[in-house]
Amino acid sequence: MKAILISAVLAFVLALAYGAGPAQAKGCIKGAVVGGVAGHLAHHHGVLGAAAGCAIGHHEASKNAKAKENANQQKQQ
């Protein structure tokens, strides 16, 4: 189990270090961590949980950014 966890963390760190430039990943990292833990606790589906958490976290971050942008536009008018 430790070997799988260590190799997964190493792969994640390498992917971050050698990623393909800037990405729109706001909310993804936090969501992936939370989803991965939840998925691991739910019958060892950590990768599936991390993917779902990333998607949900990105969606929530985008929704919050749009709400802030709308509030700023209304404030300026």
C-alpha positions as CSV (number, residue, x, y, z in Angstrom):
1,M,0.0,0.0,0.0
2,K,2.8,2.4,0.8
3,A,4.5,1.8,-2.5
4,I,1.3,2.6,-4.4
5,L,0.8,5.8,-2.4
6,I,4.4,6.9,-2.8
7,S,4.4,6.3,-6.5
8,A,1.1,8.2,-6.9
9,V,2.5,11.2,-5.0
10,L,5.7,11.1,-7.0
11,A,3.7,10.9,-10.3
12,F,1.5,13.9,-9.1
13,V,4.6,16.0,-8.2
14,L,6.2,15.2,-11.5
15,A,3.1,16.1,-13.4
16,L,3.0,19.4,-11.6
17,A,6.7,20.1,-12.2
18,Y,6.6,19.3,-15.9
19,G,3.1,20.4,-16.8
20,A,2.2,21.9,-20.1
21,G,2.2,25.6,-19.1
22,P,-0.4,27.5,-17.2
23,A,-3.8,25.9,-16.8
24,Q,-7.2,26.9,-15.6
25,A,-7.0,24.7,-12.5
26,K,-8.6,26.9,-9.8
27,G,-10.3,24.7,-7.3
28,C,-9.0,21.5,-8.9
29,I,-6.2,20.7,-6.5
30,K,-8.3,21.2,-3.4
31,G,-11.2,19.2,-4.9
32,A,-8.9,16.5,-6.0
33,V,-7.4,16.1,-2.5
34,V,-10.8,16.0,-0.8
35,G,-12.3,13.7,-3.5
36,G,-9.3,11.4,-3.4
37,V,-9.5,11.0,0.4
38,A,-13.3,10.4,0.2
39,G,-12.9,8.0,-2.7
40,H,-10.2,6.1,-0.8
41,L,-12.4,5.8,2.2
42,A,-15.3,4.6,0.0
43,H,-13.8,1.2,-1.0
44,H,-10.5,2.3,-2.4
45,H,-11.6,4.5,-5.3
46,G,-9.2,7.3,-4.7
47,V,-8.4,8.0,-8.3
48,L,-12.0,8.2,-9.3
49,G,-12.8,10.4,-6.3
50,A,-9.9,12.7,-7.1
51,A,-11.1,13.1,-10.7
52,A,-14.6,13.9,-9.6
53,G,-13.4,16.2,-6.9
54,C,-11.2,18.1,-9.4
55,A,-14.2,18.6,-11.7
56,I,-16.5,19.7,-8.9
57,G,-13.8,22.0,-7.4
58,H,-13.1,23.6,-10.8
59,H,-16.9,24.1,-11.4
60,E,-17.3,25.7,-8.0
61,A,-14.3,28.0,-8.4
62,S,-15.6,29.1,-11.8
63,K,-19.0,29.8,-10.4
64,N,-17.5,31.9,-7.6
65,A,-15.3,33.8,-10.0
66,K,-18.3,34.7,-12.2
67,A,-20.3,35.8,-9.2
68,K,-17.5,38.1,-8.1
69,E,-17.2,39.5,-11.6
70,N,-20.9,40.2,-11.7
71,A,-20.8,41.8,-8.3
72,N,-17.9,44.0,-9.4
73,Q,-19.7,45.1,-12.6
74,Q,-22.8,46.0,-10.7
75,K,-20.7,47.9,-8.1
76,Q,-19.1,50.0,-10.9
77,Q,-22.4,51.0,-12.5
